[in-house]
Amino acid sequence: MSIKNVTAVLSGLLKILNVDMFDFYEDLHEGVIITNATGEILYYNSTQAKIDDIDRNYATGKLVTDLYKLDEDSSTTMRCIFKGRPIKNEVIVYRTKFGKMANTISNVFPLLNDKKVAGAISFTKDYQMLENLFESDSLVHSPQRFSNGTRFTFDEIIGSEKSLLEAVNMAKLAADSPSPIMLSGETGTGKELFAQSIHNYRSLSKERFIPINCTAIPENLLEGILFGTSKGAFTGSVDKPGLFEQANGGTIFLDELDSMPLSLQAKLLRVVQEKKVRRLGSSREIDLNLKIISTVGLDPHQIIKRALLRLDLFYRMGVVLVMIPPLRHRRDDIPDLIEHFILKFNKSFGEKVERVSLEVMEMFTGYGWPGNVRELEHVIEGAMNIVNGSKTIEVKHLPPHLRYFFNTPLPGNEIPAPRPEAPLPARGATSSQGTSTRKCETKLNLVENQTANEIDIIVSALKKSKGNAAKAARMTGISPQCFHYKLKKYNLDRKQFIE
């Protein structure tokens, strides 16, 4: 789709939403300049005014080449107009008419009218503003609780599943060593929670914890932000420590390491191996004494196969590799996590929710949770917004994607689950009409068939275990908590099976 079509679609959407196009541009964190075909500035937003330190009323109506000390070859806007092609992610250092120096990343797109260039729209990111943004506390994804820039400890990790406890134990054992730690886990498993907990478990926990999301920062800024800059390294550069220097003595957390460019991975490898960092443009090396924690979102070996992570960097950063299990491998922990999030959001929303219904618990323990613990937290939070004083979270409070996954009807259209009034026949027994139970089940719809199968399996397990619910749960492959919920749901009494 051409930029003209994109602009037309965006304009139409904003009109539908009753939003003015220029109000939309005004709210952007990027500088925006719109010019006509001669380079005359027609629109100049407040962010661009901050970057240039120029009054926007003064800038409007001026030619780009008059406002900035640029000519038609060095101005990205004018080059875009003359060539009729976008200019993307170009680093440009310029000086305004009044002497203000700006180091920016520029994206300029031609505005077309009947296939002719009618003007251009420029989006500008200021290097200094980006540095301030990425090096601020906004890098920490949640509010700080401690003065070192963190809020989590190992006490906040909920669960008792074996693989989770093994991960916690390994993280604790390696916390005070000088070796790097790599955390591997799917999205939403709690990698940042682990990273902060490791830092707070260290003897140097009072030192700074500096996180950085390797995905969020443009490639051409990442090196300077990590390693720092020296005056004269490039036009407008100043002496400034990088995040490695700032974290010296404490911990640096490189989130999503596998998204870092391979060229920069080689430079990072040297810093990790030599424990020294050199600012851009400087010949002086600075000794480092810090803990390095990194995360990857896929199995590290898969990342290496896809050439997203250098093999030598993986071996150096993954000296201690902590594998955080996904929630689908921790189903026994789901009831405890539910209780934790209910208590949390009761305080936030002023509600008095006590539980989830049996049907909801069954859905939660049967769902795959691709978003893991974070998804469960968001589902509980969403439900708490609409419980409206209820003490129980019901199916009707859940988001549509969960109901659709389980083919659960909306309230008022429920298919009643059978509640046995008498002991059910054993697997393979025949009915009074001489038809086997299995043959009867094939006539039921999917929901009823699944329910009948579950009851049949649970009854069989209770018979074999002689009413021992823990043994029956192991036989059926589900957690004791989930097994007891199913007993309540289907009105089954394990005592009836005790010989």
C-alpha positions as CSV (number, residue, x, y, z in Angstrom):
1,M,0.0,0.0,0.0
2,S,1.4,3.4,-1.0
3,I,1.9,6.2,1.6
4,K,-0.9,8.1,-0.1
5,N,-3.3,5.2,0.5
6,V,-2.0,4.8,4.1
7,T,-2.6,8.5,4.7
8,A,-6.0,8.3,3.2
9,V,-7.0,5.2,5.3
10,L,-5.6,6.9,8.4
11,S,-7.5,10.1,7.7
12,G,-10.7,8.2,7.1
13,L,-10.3,6.2,10.3
14,L,-9.6,9.3,12.4
15,K,-12.7,11.0,10.9
16,I,-14.8,8.0,11.9
17,L,-13.4,8.2,15.4
18,N,-14.0,12.0,15.4
19,V,-10.3,12.6,15.8
20,D,-8.5,15.5,13.9
21,M,-5.4,14.4,12.0
22,F,-3.3,17.1,13.4
23,D,-4.4,16.3,17.0
24,F,-3.3,12.8,16.3
25,Y,0.2,14.1,15.1
26,E,0.3,16.4,18.1
27,D,0.2,13.5,20.5
28,L,3.1,11.6,19.0
29,H,6.5,11.4,20.8
30,E,8.2,12.0,17.4
31,G,8.7,15.3,15.7
32,V,6.4,15.7,12.7
33,I,6.9,18.1,9.8
34,I,4.6,18.3,6.7
35,T,5.8,20.3,3.7
36,N,4.6,21.1,0.2
37,A,6.5,20.2,-3.0
38,T,8.8,23.3,-2.6
39,G,9.8,22.4,1.0
40,E,7.6,25.0,2.6
41,I,6.6,23.9,6.1
42,L,2.8,23.5,6.4
43,Y,2.7,21.7,9.8
44,Y,5.2,21.5,12.6
45,N,4.3,19.7,15.8
46,S,5.3,20.6,19.4
47,T,7.7,17.6,19.7
48,Q,9.6,19.0,16.7
49,A,9.6,22.4,18.3
50,K,11.3,20.9,21.5
51,I,13.9,19.1,19.4
52,D,14.8,22.3,17.4
53,D,14.1,24.7,20.3
54,I,12.1,26.8,17.8
55,D,8.7,28.4,18.2
56,R,6.3,26.4,16.0
57,N,4.5,29.6,14.8
58,Y,7.8,30.9,13.6
59,A,8.7,27.6,11.8
60,T,5.3,27.4,9.9
61,G,5.6,28.9,6.5
62,K,9.4,28.8,6.3
63,L,11.4,26.7,3.8
64,V,13.2,23.7,5.3
65,T,16.4,24.9,3.8
66,D,15.9,28.3,5.5
67,L,15.0,26.9,8.9
68,Y,17.9,24.5,9.0
69,K,21.5,24.9,7.9
70,L,20.9,22.2,5.2
71,D,20.9,22.3,1.4
72,E,18.8,20.3,-1.0
73,D,21.3,17.4,-0.9
74,S,21.7,17.2,2.9
75,S,18.1,17.7,3.8
76,T,16.2,14.3,4.0
77,T,12.9,16.1,3.3
78,M,14.1,17.7,0.1
79,R,15.8,14.5,-1.1
80,C,12.5,12.7,-0.5
81,I,10.6,15.3,-2.5
82,F,13.0,15.2,-5.4
83,K,13.4,11.4,-5.6
84,G,9.8,10.6,-4.7
85,R,10.9,7.7,-2.5
86,P,10.8,7.2,1.3
87,I,13.9,7.7,3.4
88,K,13.9,5.4,6.3
89,N,15.9,5.3,9.6
90,E,18.6,7.7,8.4
91,V,20.8,9.2,11.1
92,I,21.2,12.9,10.5
93,V,23.0,15.6,12.5
94,Y,21.9,19.1,11.7
95,R,22.1,22.7,13.0
96,T,19.1,25.0,13.1
97,K,19.2,28.6,11.9
98,F,19.6,29.7,15.5
99,G,22.6,27.3,16.2
100,K,20.8,24.5,18.0
101,M,22.6,21.1,17.2
102,A,20.3,18.0,16.9
103,N,21.3,14.4,16.4
104,T,18.3,12.6,15.1
105,I,16.9,9.5,13.2
106,S,14.7,10.6,10.3
107,N,11.9,8.9,8.4
108,V,10.5,10.8,5.5
109,F,7.7,9.8,3.2
110,P,6.5,11.4,-0.1
111,L,2.9,12.6,-0.2
112,L,1.5,11.8,-3.7
113,N,-1.4,13.4,-5.7
114,D,-2.2,11.6,-9.0
115,K,1.2,10.0,-8.8
116,K,3.0,13.3,-8.5
117,V,4.9,14.4,-5.4
118,A,2.8,17.0,-3.6
119,G,4.9,17.2,-0.5
120,A,6.5,15.2,2.3
121,I,5.9,14.1,5.9
122,S,8.9,13.7,8.2
123,F,9.0,11.8,11.5
124,T,12.0,12.7,13.6
125,K,13.4,10.9,16.7
126,D,15.9,12.8,18.8
127,Y,18.9,10.8,20.0
128,Q,19.1,12.6,23.3
129,M,15.4,12.3,24.0
130,L,15.6,8.6,23.2
131,E,18.5,8.1,25.5
132,N,16.7,9.9,28.3
133,L,13.6,7.7,27.7
134,F,15.4,4.4,27.6
135,E,17.7,5.1,30.5
136,S,14.9,6.3,32.7
137,D,12.8,4.2,35.2
138,S,10.4,3.4,32.3
139,L,12.8,0.6,31.5
140,V,11.5,-1.1,34.6
141,H,8.2,-2.6,33.5
142,S,6.6,-2.3,36.9
143,P,6.7,0.3,39.7
144,Q,9.8,0.3,42.0
145,R,9.6,-0.9,45.6
146,F,13.2,-0.7,46.5
147,S,15.7,2.1,46.0
148,N,17.9,-0.1,43.8
149,G,15.3,0.1,41.0
150,T,13.4,-3.2,41.6
151,R,10.3,-4.5,43.3
152,F,10.4,-8.3,43.2
153,T,12.1,-10.9,45.4
154,F,11.9,-14.7,45.3
155,D,9.0,-14.5,47.8
156,E,6.8,-13.2,44.9
157,I,7.3,-16.4,42.9
158,I,4.1,-18.4,43.5
159,G,4.2,-22.2,43.0
160,S,5.5,-25.5,44.2
161,E,5.9,-27.5,40.9
162,K,9.2,-29.4,40.8
163,S,10.7,-27.7,37.7
164,L,9.9,-24.2,39.0
165,L,11.5,-25.0,42.4
166,E,14.6,-26.3,40.6
167,A,14.8,-23.1,38.6
168,V,14.5,-21.0,41.7
169,N,17.1,-23.0,43.5
170,M,19.6,-22.8,40.6
171,A,19.0,-19.0,40.4
172,K,19.7,-18.6,44.1
173,L,22.8,-20.7,44.0
174,A,24.3,-18.6,41.1
175,A,23.1,-15.2,42.4
176,D,26.3,-14.2,44.1
177,S,28.8,-15.7,41.7
178,P,30.5,-13.5,39.0
179,S,29.2,-15.7,36.2
180,P,26.5,-14.5,33.8
181,I,23.0,-16.0,34.1
182,M,20.7,-16.6,31.1
183,L,17.0,-17.0,31.8
184,S,15.1,-19.0,29.1
185,G,11.3,-19.0,29.1
186,E,8.3,-18.2,27.0
187,T,6.6,-14.8,27.2
188,G,4.7,-14.3,30.4
189,T,6.6,-16.9,32.5
190,G,8.2,-14.3,34.8
191,K,11.8,-13.8,33.4
192,E,12.0,-10.2,34.8
193,L,10.6,-11.3,38.1
194,F,13.5,-13.9,38.2
195,A,16.1,-11.3,37.2
196,Q,15.0,-8.8,39.9
197,S,14.8,-11.6,42.5
198,I,18.4,-12.7,41.6
199,H,19.7,-9.2,42.1
200,N,17.9,-8.8,45.5
201,Y,19.2,-12.1,46.6
202,R,22.8,-11.0,46.1
203,S,25.0,-9.6,48.8
204,L,25.4,-6.5,46.7
205,S,21.6,-6.1,46.3
206,K,21.8,-2.4,47.4
207,E,23.7,-1.6,44.2
208,R,21.8,-0.5,41.1
209,F,19.7,-2.9,38.9
210,I,19.6,-1.5,35.4
211,P,17.3,-3.2,32.9
212,I,17.4,-2.7,29.2
213,N,15.0,-4.1,26.5
214,C,17.2,-4.9,23.5
215,T,14.1,-4.9,21.3
216,A,12.8,-1.5,22.2
217,I,16.0,0.5,21.2
218,P,16.9,1.2,17.6
219,E,20.0,-0.6,16.5
220,N,21.9,2.6,15.7
221,L,21.4,3.9,19.2
222,L,21.9,0.6,21.2
223,E,25.7,0.6,21.1
224,G,26.0,4.2,22.4
225,I,23.5,3.5,25.1
226,L,25.2,0.3,26.3
227,F,28.8,1.4,26.0
228,G,28.6,5.2,26.3
229,T,30.0,8.0,24.2
230,S,33.0,10.3,24.3
231,K,33.2,13.9,23.1
232,G,34.1,14.0,19.4
233,A,33.0,10.5,18.6
234,F,30.5,12.0,16.2
235,T,29.0,15.5,15.7
236,G,27.3,16.7,18.8
237,S,28.4,13.8,21.0
238,V,29.3,14.3,24.6
239,D,31.1,12.4,27.3
240,K,28.5,10.1,28.7
241,P,28.7,6.8,30.5
242,G,26.8,3.9,29.1
243,L,24.6,1.5,31.0
244,F,27.4,-0.9,31.6
245,E,29.3,1.8,33.5
246,Q,26.2,2.9,35.3
247,A,25.5,-0.6,36.5
248,N,29.1,-1.2,37.6
249,G,29.1,-2.9,41.0
250,G,25.5,-3.9,40.5
251,T,23.5,-5.8,37.9
252,I,22.7,-5.2,34.2
253,F,19.6,-7.0,32.8
254,L,19.6,-7.5,29.0
255,D,16.1,-8.5,28.2
256,E,15.5,-10.3,24.9
257,L,19.2,-10.7,24.1
258,D,18.3,-12.8,21.0
259,S,16.9,-9.6,19.4
260,M,20.2,-7.8,19.6
261,P,21.9,-7.3,16.1
262,L,24.7,-9.9,15.5
263,S,27.2,-7.2,14.8
264,L,26.6,-5.8,18.3
265,Q,26.7,-9.3,19.8
266,A,30.4,-9.5,18.9
267,K,31.2,-6.3,20.8
268,L,29.1,-7.5,23.7
269,L,31.1,-10.7,23.8
270,R,34.3,-8.8,24.2
271,V,32.9,-6.8,27.1
272,V,31.7,-10.0,28.9
273,Q,35.0,-11.8,28.3
274,E,37.4,-9.0,29.1
275,K,35.2,-7.4,31.8
276,K,36.1,-4.0,30.3
277,V,34.1,-1.4,28.4
278,R,35.3,1.3,26.0
279,R,33.1,4.3,25.2
280,L,32.5,5.0,21.5
281,G,35.3,7.2,20.2
282,S,37.5,6.6,23.3
283,S,40.7,4.6,23.6
284,R,40.5,4.3,27.4
285,E,39.1,1.0,28.8
286,I,37.0,1.0,32.0
287,D,37.1,-2.1,34.3
288,L,33.8,-3.7,35.1
289,N,32.6,-5.6,38.2
290,L,28.9,-6.4,37.7
291,K,26.4,-9.2,37.3
292,I,25.0,-9.8,33.9
293,I,21.6,-11.4,33.5
294,S,20.0,-11.9,30.1
295,T,16.8,-13.5,28.8
296,V,15.8,-15.3,25.6
297,G,12.2,-16.1,24.6
298,L,12.9,-19.4,22.9
299,D,14.9,-22.5,23.6
300,P,18.5,-21.3,23.2
301,H,19.4,-24.1,20.8
302,Q,16.5,-23.1,18.6
303,I,17.7,-19.5,18.6
304,I,21.2,-20.6,17.6
305,K,19.8,-22.7,14.7
306,R,17.9,-19.7,13.5
307,A,21.2,-17.6,13.7
308,L,19.6,-15.2,16.2
309,L,22.3,-15.7,18.8
310,R,26.1,-16.2,18.3
311,L,27.2,-19.6,19.5
312,D,30.2,-18.1,21.4
313,L,28.0,-15.4,23.0
314,F,25.5,-18.1,24.1
315,Y,28.3,-20.1,25.8
316,R,29.6,-17.0,27.6
317,M,26.2,-15.6,28.6
318,G,24.6,-18.9,29.4
319,V,27.3,-20.1,31.9
320,V,24.3,-20.6,34.2
321,L,21.2,-21.4,32.2
322,V,17.9,-21.2,34.1
323,M,14.9,-22.7,32.3
324,I,11.6,-21.2,33.6
325,P,8.7,-23.7,32.9
326,P,5.6,-22.6,31.1
327,L,2.3,-22.5,33.0
328,R,0.9,-25.5,31.1
329,H,3.6,-27.6,32.8
330,R,2.6,-26.1,36.2
331,R,-1.1,-26.9,36.3
332,D,-0.9,-27.8,40.0
333,D,0.2,-24.2,40.7
334,I,-2.9,-22.6,39.0
335,P,-5.2,-22.6,42.2
336,D,-2.5,-20.9,44.2
337,L,-1.9,-18.3,41.4
338,I,-5.6,-17.6,41.2
339,E,-5.8,-17.0,44.9
340,H,-2.8,-14.7,44.7
341,F,-4.2,-12.6,41.9
342,I,-7.7,-12.4,43.5
343,L,-6.2,-11.0,46.7
344,K,-4.1,-8.6,44.7
345,F,-7.0,-7.2,42.6
346,N,-9.4,-7.2,45.6
347,K,-7.2,-4.5,47.1
348,S,-6.9,-2.6,43.8
349,F,-10.6,-2.6,42.9
350,G,-12.2,-2.7,46.4
351,E,-13.9,-6.0,45.6
352,K,-14.5,-9.0,47.9
353,V,-14.1,-11.9,45.5
354,E,-13.4,-15.2,47.3
355,R,-13.2,-17.8,44.6
356,V,-13.7,-18.9,41.0
357,S,-16.5,-21.3,40.1
358,L,-15.9,-25.0,39.5
359,E,-16.5,-24.5,35.8
360,V,-14.0,-21.7,35.7
361,M,-11.4,-23.7,37.6
362,E,-11.9,-26.6,35.2
363,M,-11.4,-24.2,32.2
364,F,-8.3,-22.7,33.8
365,T,-6.7,-26.1,34.5
366,G,-7.5,-27.4,31.0
367,Y,-6.4,-24.3,29.0
368,G,-2.9,-24.2,27.4
369,W,-2.1,-20.6,28.5
370,P,0.1,-19.4,25.6
371,G,0.6,-16.1,27.5
372,N,1.5,-18.1,30.7
373,V,1.3,-16.5,34.2
374,R,0.9,-13.0,32.7
375,E,-2.1,-14.1,30.6
376,L,-3.7,-15.7,33.7
377,E,-3.2,-12.5,35.7
378,H,-4.8,-10.4,32.9
379,V,-7.8,-12.8,32.7
380,I,-8.3,-12.5,36.4
381,E,-7.9,-8.7,36.3
382,G,-10.4,-8.5,33.4
383,A,-12.9,-10.6,35.3
384,M,-12.5,-8.5,38.5
385,N,-13.5,-5.4,36.5
386,I,-17.0,-6.8,35.8
387,V,-17.8,-9.0,38.8
388,N,-19.9,-6.1,40.2
389,G,-19.9,-7.2,43.9
390,S,-20.0,-11.0,43.2
391,K,-17.9,-13.2,45.4
392,T,-17.4,-15.7,42.7
393,I,-15.8,-15.4,39.2
394,E,-18.1,-17.1,36.8
395,V,-17.7,-18.2,33.2
396,K,-19.7,-15.1,32.1
397,H,-16.9,-12.9,33.5
398,L,-14.2,-14.5,31.3
399,P,-12.9,-13.0,28.0
400,P,-14.5,-14.4,24.8
401,H,-11.4,-16.2,23.6
402,L,-11.5,-18.5,26.6
403,R,-15.2,-19.3,26.2
404,Y,-14.7,-19.9,22.5
405,F,-11.8,-22.2,23.2
406,F,-14.0,-24.4,25.4
407,N,-17.1,-23.9,23.2
408,T,-18.8,-22.6,26.3
409,P,-22.2,-21.0,25.5
410,L,-23.0,-17.5,26.8
411,P,-25.3,-17.3,29.9
412,G,-28.8,-18.2,29.1
413,N,-27.8,-20.8,26.4
414,E,-26.1,-23.3,28.6
415,I,-26.1,-27.0,27.9
416,P,-26.7,-28.6,31.3
417,A,-24.1,-31.1,32.4
418,P,-25.5,-34.4,33.6
419,R,-25.4,-34.8,37.4
420,P,-25.6,-38.5,38.2
421,E,-28.2,-39.4,40.8
422,A,-27.0,-43.0,41.2
423,P,-23.7,-44.8,40.8
424,L,-22.7,-45.0,37.2
425,P,-22.1,-48.3,35.4
426,A,-18.5,-49.4,35.1
427,R,-16.7,-48.9,31.8
428,G,-18.1,-51.4,29.3
429,A,-21.2,-52.3,31.3
430,T,-24.5,-52.5,29.4
431,S,-27.7,-50.7,29.9
432,S,-31.1,-52.2,30.6
433,Q,-31.8,-52.0,26.8
434,G,-28.7,-54.1,26.2
435,T,-26.8,-51.2,24.6
436,S,-23.3,-50.5,25.8
437,T,-22.5,-47.2,27.5
438,R,-19.9,-46.4,24.9
439,K,-22.4,-46.8,22.1
440,C,-24.9,-44.5,23.8
441,E,-22.2,-41.8,24.2
442,T,-21.6,-41.6,20.5
443,K,-25.2,-40.2,20.2
444,L,-24.5,-37.3,22.5
445,N,-23.1,-33.9,21.4
446,L,-19.5,-33.0,22.0
447,V,-20.0,-31.2,25.3
448,E,-22.1,-34.0,26.8
449,N,-19.7,-36.7,25.4
450,Q,-16.7,-35.1,27.0
451,T,-18.6,-34.8,30.3
452,A,-19.7,-38.5,30.2
453,N,-16.1,-39.6,29.4
454,E,-14.7,-37.6,32.3
455,I,-17.2,-39.1,34.8
456,D,-16.6,-42.6,33.4
457,I,-12.8,-42.2,33.9
458,I,-13.1,-40.6,37.4
459,V,-15.4,-43.4,38.6
460,S,-13.1,-46.1,37.2
461,A,-10.1,-44.4,38.9
462,L,-12.0,-44.2,42.2
463,K,-12.9,-47.9,42.0
464,K,-9.3,-48.9,41.3
465,S,-8.0,-46.7,44.1
466,K,-10.8,-47.8,46.5
467,G,-11.8,-44.2,47.1
468,N,-8.3,-42.8,47.6
469,A,-8.6,-39.4,45.8
470,A,-4.8,-38.8,45.6
471,K,-4.2,-42.1,43.9
472,A,-7.1,-41.6,41.6
473,A,-5.8,-38.2,40.6
474,R,-2.4,-39.7,39.7
475,M,-4.1,-42.3,37.7
476,T,-6.1,-39.7,35.7
477,G,-3.0,-37.5,35.2
478,I,-4.4,-34.4,36.9
479,S,-3.6,-32.5,40.1
480,P,-5.4,-33.4,43.4
481,Q,-6.9,-29.9,43.5
482,C,-8.3,-30.3,40.0
483,F,-9.6,-33.8,40.8
484,H,-11.5,-32.6,43.9
485,Y,-13.0,-29.8,41.8
486,K,-14.3,-32.4,39.4
487,L,-15.7,-34.5,42.2
488,K,-17.7,-31.5,43.4
489,K,-18.8,-30.6,39.8
490,Y,-20.1,-34.0,39.0
491,N,-21.6,-34.6,42.5
492,L,-19.4,-37.6,43.1
493,D,-18.6,-38.9,46.7
494,R,-15.3,-40.8,46.9
495,K,-16.5,-42.4,50.1
496,Q,-18.9,-44.5,48.1
497,F,-16.0,-46.3,46.6
498,I,-14.2,-47.2,49.8
499,E,-14.4,-51.0,50.5
